[in-house]
Every structure is written in C-alpha cells, then in structure tokens.
Amino acid sequence: MALNKVPMTVEGAEKLRLELEHLKKVERPRIVKAIAEAREHGDLKENAEYHAAREQQSFCEGRIQEIEAKLSLAQIIDVKSIPETGRVIFGATVELVNVETDESVTYQIVGEDEADIKSNKISVSSPIARALVGKEVGDIAVVKAPGGDIEYEIEAVRHI
C-alpha cells in the first residue's frame, strides 16, 4: 500500500532540509562530543552532564527521523511553476474581503507543518483553506467559524 503524499511548498521543504542539515552537521557532532567529555568525568550514574547530553541526543535523533519521514512523504508543489487561472489551489496566496465587515485579509495555503498564522500561512486542512480551494476570483467562500458563518469574497489569487 502506498503512503499518501503530503503537500508541501518549496519553501517549507527547504526549511526542513536546512534544519536537517544543521542537526546532522552541527548538533549531532556537538552532542557526541559532549557525551564523550561527560564519560571522561567518571561515574555515569550521577553524571548530570552525561544524562543531559544523552537526552539531547535522543531528541536530536528523533527530530532527524521525523524530518526525514516528512520529506520522504512530501509532495513538493512549486506554485510559481503553475499558471495562474484565478482558481484557488495549494500554495496559492489568496486575497479575501470579509463580505460583512469589508476587511481585507491575505493567506497563503500551505502544508500542515508550514502553517503559521502570524505569517498568514494557513494549513490546507484548515476550515478557511477547505472553503477556498477550488473556488475562483469573484466567488464567495463560506467559512464555518465558532461564532457563525463568515463570508469572504475572493479578490485575487496569486502564485508567488
């Protein structure tokens, strides 16, 4: 059975690759050195530095495995290489206007791990993204929010 690919932007994949490289080339050797130095201090049972370094090693190796797994499952989508049609797709940056308040908001639709509301990057599985994907400029998207439905008009869809 093939595992489902997880959509990821080029930027999201690059960020993970950089973190992976840092963990393998900087953190891993630093931790190995710390363990070796702590071992030289004798009795390991009461050696706090040794136990702290082992814990860091466990975390580091776990994170390396996690990133490698994410990258192996990633379907990297370069939205800039896809012609703009005005339709909302994964990776697109969407300009919305709240129909009721006339407030504008812009979101980029990204993979789950890349979502960061402070940077206006929303997960493809979020209620807003689910309401937007497949719609086109001029369409109204209805987002089911805890305080009631919110209607957004899609002003622009950009592949940036």
C-alpha angles and dihedrals in degrees: 000000000000116000115238115258116237117222115239133170121241089248092051092051091047091051090053092047091052092049090048092051091049092050093048099041103032113017100038095053091043092053094045089052091048091051091049092049092047090050089057089061090072127229107058096194093072097028107116094183090055093050092045091050092048089051091050089049091052091049093045094050091046091052091048090054091046093052093045089051092048092049092047090054095041122115098201111213120195102201091186089067093054116086114245113248100166089254119123111245137161111294095020122131108229127200112208135185119206102234093212102043100025089227117149124224132174125208135178115214109227142161120289094257092050098052113123116163092196088062091042091247111141128192117254087233095053118111092248094051092045089053091049106042111101095016123113139221108291094027122121115233118201113212117197104224129177090251093050137283118324120204119212126186113215106235100175141355116205133183100214 
